[in-house]
Amino acid sequence: MRLDINKLHEEAKNSEDLENRLIGFYAIGHIIVNIFLRELRPFWRKANPESLPIVKKIATKYKIKLNKYNRKSLAFIRIEAGLIRLRNEIKRRMT
């Protein structure tokens, strides 16, 4: 069976249903689905996953107020991705 990812999006009831469908279909974890949907936020109406807990933690540590940004904007997506890269860089330097 071939998956039409756009059809999957259309058929999803909401953001949560879309996440669950992706996890169920591909048998992949929440973090991968979160990253995938994060990148699609500006383009798919139902793609709006919560920021990962580690993103929220790092944003708090560096006093970045995530709630002041439009979650569907490219700026917000880049901030999230940047915080993940910052976390990875910090971990790399500690080893």
Secondary structure by P-SEA (a helix, b strand, c coil): ccccaaaaaaacccaaaaaaaaaaaccccaaaaaaaaaaaccccccccccccaaaaaaaaaacccccccccccaaaaaaaaaaaaaaaaaaaaac
